[in-house]
Amino acid sequence: MNERYSRQTLFSPIGEAGQKKIRTKHVLLLGGGALGTGNAEALVRAGVGRLTVIDRDYVEWSNLQRQQLYSEQDAEDRIPKAVAAKQRLSEVNSDVKVDAYVMDATPSEMERLLDGVDLMIDATDNFDARMMMNDLSQKYQIPWIYGGCVSSYGISYTILPGETPCLNCLLDQVPRGGMTCDTAGIISPAVQMVVAHQTVEAMKILVEDWAAVSGKLVSFDLWQNQHTSINVSRMKNESCPSCGENPSYPFLEYSQQMKTAVLCGRDSVQIRPPANGEWSLEEVAGTLAKQEGEVEQNPYLVSFTTGKRRMVLFKDGRALIHGTQDETEAKTLYHRYFG
């Protein structure tokens, strides 16, 4: 066994047999922010065989306080998080195959990427994405690990299809609140604690130590010195539309219309066009250069600032409109400048 993992294999619940299993497994990570970077680095250092990272955003200065894979240069250059994460992870462990996707994951796109995936980890910032993951987990019988954090609070729960209640079963019991990192802030120890819970559960699943997997919903507030662990096994709902006797997977429904969404707590709106396709960033930048405003470009996106608004267009036609939470205004700006 590679000397790199010698201390890990000395841990008897893993051992050399478990390390060999880890090396054959494929983990899909949705989100490249604080939880995403923490989980990604831990799994890559642990020697997972393949890691798929999906993220729709790019690195900003406010990320650097807690999103451990990124550098000041990444923020300066506005590098997409998935791209920057792949670069750093490849430097950490070149034996791990890392796939990076700069996109806003939809059910159809996610389904294309699930072949051979052994585990999904939630590192998102919104319940729409989590409920989509929950339904995909149930439909394709792939375990997934829910996690979230804000302020000094964190929560985690491991879902095994066919055995544990799914997130939809627990929906009324899960603290959803209105706080976000952008409204209530966040301290990095809260991130690290959730990552610790998620990563250790991931390792149990990857080595197939099913008896060790926690069936409890864990939450904590580090600043208030609070920690709870709730047995939720009795909350499984046989009529649940996601995991019940006659599942309909309601969160996998998708309309081929333009989608807009106010990003979690941020003064920004994301616009996703109805059709997939690759845009020429050079052409877009050339067109915008004729407008009154500042144009910046890298290989992955074009940024255009005019007045108090900054618009960022990705290759797939998706855009982030910064400086507004008005979806109608955002769509108007999108059509005015991007067609």
N, C-alpha and C positions, 0 to 999 in steps of 0.2 A: 504494500500500500504506500502511496506517495507520502513522503515525510511531511509534506505540507499539512496533512490532516492527522498527524500522529497524536496530537493532544485530544482531538475530537474522537478518534477511534479508541483511545484509552477510556473514554466514558462508556461504561459497559452497555447501557441501553442502545447505543449505536454500534460500537465495535466495528470490525472490518466488514462484516456482512452488511451492516446498516449503511456504511459508507459506500459500498458498492451499489446499494439500492439508490442512494441519493444521487449517485453519478449517472443513473439511467433515467432520472425523472425530469419532467418538463413542468415548470411553473409559469402561469400567466399572471402578471401583475398589472392591474388596472389603476393607473395613476402614478405619476412620477414626482409627486411633491414630497412632503415630509415623511409620511408613512411609506411612500413608494421607495424613496432613496434608502431609507433605513432598512426595509425588508430586502431590497435588491442587493445591497452591499453584504448583508449578513448571509443571504443564501448563496451568493457568488463565492464568498469566502469559505462557506461550508462545502462547496464543491458540487452544487446542483448541476445536472447535465446540461440543461437548457433553460433559459429565462426569456420570456417575452414581456417587453415593457411597452405599454400603451399610454400615451399622454397627449392632450390637445393643446398644451400651453408652452410658453417659452420662459426662460429663466429671467427673473427680475431681481432687483436689489433686495427687496423685502423677503425674498426666499432664503437668502444666505444665512440667516440667523438659525435656521433649523433644518434645511434641506441639504444633507451632508455631502452629497456627491458633487455639488456645483461650486464654481469658482467665481471670483470677481470678473474674470474675462468672459465667462459664459453670460453673465448679466450684462456686461458692457456690449457684447455682440448680439444679445437677444437670441441665443441659441435655443432651439426647441429642447425641452427637457429630455425627451426620449433620446435625442441624438447625443446630448451631453452625457446622459447617464450611460449610454452604451460605450462611449469613449472611455469614461472613467472606469467602468466595470471591466472592460477588456484589459485595462492596465493592472487591475487588481488580480484578475485570474484569467489568463489567456486560454485556459483549457475549457472554459465555459462558453457555450454558444449563446450569444445574446442577440435577440431580434428586437429592433426598435421600430415603433410605428407612431408617426406624428399624425394623430387623427382624433376626432371625437367619436368614440366607439358607439356604433348603433348595433341593434340585435343582429342584423344581417352580416355586418362586418365582423362582429364577434364570433358568430357561428362559423365563419370561414377559418378562423384562427384557432378553433378548439380541438382540431384533430391531434390526438396524441397528448393532450394536456392532462396532467395528473392532479393538478391543484390550481385553484384560483385564489388570489389574495386581493382583498378590497383595500385600495389606497386612494379612494375617490373623496370628493368633498360634497356629494349630493346623493339624495335617496333615489332619484330616478335611475342613476347608474347602478346603485346597489340593488334595487329591485330587479333590474334587468339581469344582473349577475345571479341573483337568487333564482330566477326562472330558468336561466341557462344551466345553472347547477342542477336543478331538478330534472330538466328535460334530458340532459346528457349524462346525468349521474356522476358529476364531478364535484368533489368536496370543495368548499370555499370558506374563507375566514374573513368575517366582517370586522371592521375596526374604524374607530373615529376618535378625534380629539379636538379640544378647543380650550382655551384658557389653561387651567391646570387639571382639566378633567379628561378622562379617556375611557373607552369602552371597547370590548372585544368579545367575539363569540364565534365558535367553530361549528359549521353546518355540514353534516354528513347525510347526503340524500338517502331517503328510505329509513333512516334511523333517528335523527334528531328533528325537532321542530325547525321549520325553515324561517327565514326572516319575516315572511308574510304572516306566518302564524303568530309571531311575536310583535307584530307592528304596533299594536296598541300599548304594548308594554315597554317598547324601546324609547328612551328619552330622545326626542327629536329636537325640541327647542328651536329658538330662532337665532341663537348665538352662532357666530362664525369667527374664524381667525381674524377677519378684517374688522369685526365689530367689537370683539371681546379680547382679541390678542391671543397669544399662545406662548408657553414656555417650552423650551426644547426637552426638559425632562419628561413632560407629559407625552411627547412624541415617542421618546425612547422607551417609555414604559409600555405603550401600546405595541410598539415594534417588538419588544421582548415577548409579550404575550403571543402575538401573531407568529413570530418566527419559531418559537419553541413548539407551538402547535403544528406549524408547517413541518418541522423536522420529525415530529412524531408520525405524521401522515406519510412523509417521504420514506421513512424506514419501516412503515407499515406496523407500527406499534399501536394498534387501534385501541387496546385496553387503556392506554395511557392518555388518550385524547380526552380533553375536558368537555363535559356536556353542559358546562355552566356559563352563564352570561356574567362576565367580569367587568366591573366598573370601579373607578377610583377618582379621587380628587387629591392630588399630591399636596397642594397648598393647605387644604383643610384636614389633612391626615385621615382621610376616609378611604375605605376599601370595602367593596361588597362583592359577593359571589353567590349568584342565584341559580338554583337548580330549576331549569325550565322544561324538563322532560315531559311534564304533564300538560304543557301548553300546545302540544301537537294537535292540530285541527284536521280531522278527517275530511272535512268539507272545504279545506283551503284550496283556492283555485290554482295555487302554485305547486303544492305537494300532496294534495288530498287524493281521494280515491278516483276522482275524475278531473284531472288537472287541465286547465285551459291556457295556462301560462300567459296571463293578461299583460304582463309587462314586456312581452316580446312583440306586441303589435306595433307596427311602424307605418306611418303615412309618408308617401313620397312627396311631401310638400316642404317648402322652405321652413326651417325650424329656427326659432329664436329663443334664447335663454339668458336671463340675467345671471351672471356668474356669482357664485357663492360669496355674498357679502361685499362684492367688489363693485365699483362704479364702472361696470363694463357689461356689455351685451355680446354674446356670441351669436353669429348668424351662420347657419349651415345651409348651403344651397340644395335644391331637390335632387340634382343629378351629380353623380361622382365623375370626376375627370381631372386631368392635370392642367393647370394654368401655366402660361409662360410668365414667370416673374419678371423677366427682362422687358416684355411688352407692357406689362402692367406698370412697371417702374417708369418706362419711357412715356407712357400716357400721363401718369401722375406728375412727371417732371414739368409738364406744360401747365399744371395747375398752380395756384398760389398756396405754397406750403412746403414743408421739408420732407424729402424722400430719403429713406435709408433702406438698404437691401443687403441680405446675406444669402447664401445658397438655399435657404429654407423658407424665407418670408420677405415680404415688403412692408415697411412701416411708412405711414404717411401722416404727418401732423399738420393740422390746419386749425388755427385759433386754439380753443380749449379741447379739441377733440383729436385723439390719435387713433388711427385705424391700422390694423395689422392683417394682411392677407397671406394665407398659406397656399401651397401649391394645389390643394384640392378645392380651392375656391372658398374655403371657410374663412371667416373674418372675425376678429375681435374689435369691437368698437369701444374705445376707452373714453371715459368722461361723461357717460350717460347711463341711466338705467331705464330709459324710455325706449321700449322695443320698436315703436313706430318710428321714432326719430332715427334709431339705429338702422332700420331697414331703408329709410329714405337716404341716409348717408351712403349706405352700401350700394344702392342702385345709382346714386349720383356719381360716385367715383369708380366703382368697379363694374358697372354695367348690369 
